[in-house]
Amino acid sequence: MQQYYQDAMAIVRRYGKPDYFITFTCNPNWKEIEENLMPQQNVDDRPDLVCRAFKLKLKALLKDLSNGVLGRMVSLFYVIEFQKRGLPHAHILMIVAPEDKLRDPEMFNWVTCAELPDPVTNPELYQIVLSCMVHRPCGVHNSNACCMKDGKCSKNFPHAFCETTTDSSNGYPIYRRRNNGRTSTCRINGEVDVIDNQWIVPYNPCLSK
């Protein structure tokens, strides 16, 4: 791990700070996993199957990135971790060529979205976001949520509405979250709560499948 860390620092010294921080998480509902479970098995019974499917899909994602789906790649490094629920996920840092670096809000909006898609014009992506990219209500909606620390959401949800993507003082962008009336619902502790753009985890619409 120390050697990997030193390699990563050498890459940053040579090429500059990373342009993208990508999280890729195993989905236990992937058909490649569900279709290969034996009768009476659930995903917890087959960590070998989970890791194999994750590795193949991670390999496909890394190939897409190296082929320039987000711009010409200069360097990439990543680490694989396991969540508390046992699912593997990868944290990826990527540096792209100077001509492909993000320079304005429109470029940020092209690669990152923090809003519910239009369910009429893009129903498939709408369902993907609802199932995978919603931070379930916490705080006054659910004080026992696992993200709650000292009475606050450790992930800063719900985020405030924002009409345009802007820079922040810490160097991370504040993503566009328009109050456009687009909502959905979810059930927490037996009660129905409304989900809007304040609860959407940023995602890349090009890589969401």
C-alpha positions, -999 to 999 in steps of 0.1 A, spaced: 0 0 0 29 23 8 44 16 -27 10 23 -44 7 56 -25 42 67 -35 34 58 -71 2 79 -70 21 109 -56 47 106 -83 20 106 -110 4 137 -95 38 155 -93 43 147 -130 9 153 -145 -10 175 -119 -40 169 -98 -67 144 -109 -96 157 -129 -121 130 -121 -130 111 -89 -152 81 -99 -168 56 -75 -179 23 -91 -199 1 -68 -211 -35 -72 -248 -38 -76 -262 -71 -61 -291 -69 -85 -269 -72 -116 -285 -99 -138 -251 -116 -141 -253 -123 -103 -290 -130 -100 -291 -154 -129 -263 -175 -115 -275 -180 -80 -286 -215 -71 -321 -221 -58 -326 -208 -22 -293 -188 -24 -290 -151 -20 -262 -128 -29 -246 -131 6 -240 -168 -1 -219 -162 -32 -191 -137 -25 -171 -155 -53 -198 -146 -78 -201 -111 -66 -164 -104 -69 -162 -121 -103 -190 -100 -117 -176 -68 -102 -141 -75 -116 -154 -80 -151 -176 -49 -150 -148 -28 -135 -125 -40 -163 -151 -29 -189 -154 5 -172 -116 10 -171 -115 1 -208 -141 28 -216 -121 53 -197 -89 44 -214 -107 47 -247 -116 83 -240 -152 83 -230 -144 112 -206 -115 126 -227 -80 114 -235 -66 97 -205 -31 107 -193 -31 86 -161 -54 66 -139 -51 48 -106 -76 32 -83 -82 12 -51 -108 -15 -44 -126 -15 -10 -154 -34 6 -184 -17 21 -198 -26 54 -225 -46 37 -197 -66 20 -200 -53 -16 -168 -43 -34 -164 -8 -49 -136 10 -66 -124 46 -61 -108 58 -93 -87 89 -99 -81 100 -135 -61 127 -151 -70 138 -187 -51 157 -213 -51 196 -211 -75 199 -240 -101 177 -223 -101 193 -188 -133 207 -175 -133 245 -178 -168 258 -174 -202 249 -159 -215 235 -192 -187 210 -194 -193 200 -158 -230 195 -166 -221 173 -195 -202 148 -174 -220 150 -140 -257 153 -132 -273 157 -97 -309 158 -109 -337 133 -116 -338 126 -153 -370 132 -173 -392 101 -169 -408 107 -203 -379 113 -225 -354 90 -206 -374 65 -186 -346 39 -184 -321 63 -169 -349 76 -146 -354 41 -131 -316 36 -128 -312 68 -108 -342 61 -86 -328 26 -78 -291 34 -74 -284 72 -70 -308 85 -44 -296 93 -9 -325 80 12 -340 108 34 -322 114 67 -322 141 94 -357 151 104 -370 125 79 -350 96 95 -329 104 125 -316 68 126 -301 68 91 -266 53 90 -252 86 76 -262 106 106 -233 119 127 -238 143 157 -273 150 145 -263 159 109 -260 140 76 -223 133 71 -229 135 33 -245 170 36 -279 159 24 -303 174 15 -283 197 -7 -297 231 -14 -313 239 -48 -289 255 -72 -298 269 -107 -263 266 -121 -231 246 -114 -206 268 -96 -172 266 -80 -168 264 -42 -141 276 -19 -128 241 -13 -122 234 -50 -151 211 -55 -180 221 -78 -215 228 -64 -236 209 -89 -268 222 -105 -299 211 -86 -328 230 -100 -361 233 -82 -379 221 -114 -408 203 -97 -395 169 -107 -401 145 -78 -406 108 -69 -415 91 -36 -400 65 -13 -411 48 19 -391 53 51 -402 36 83 -437 30 69 -442 67 58 -440 81 23 -414 108 17 -410 129 -14 -377 127 -33 -365 157 -53 -332 169 -67 -319 177 -33 -315 140 -26 -298 129 -58 -262 115 -56 -241 130 -85 -238 105 -114 -225 104 -150 -254 98 -174 -230 84 -200 -217 57 -177 -248 49 -157 -256 16 -175 
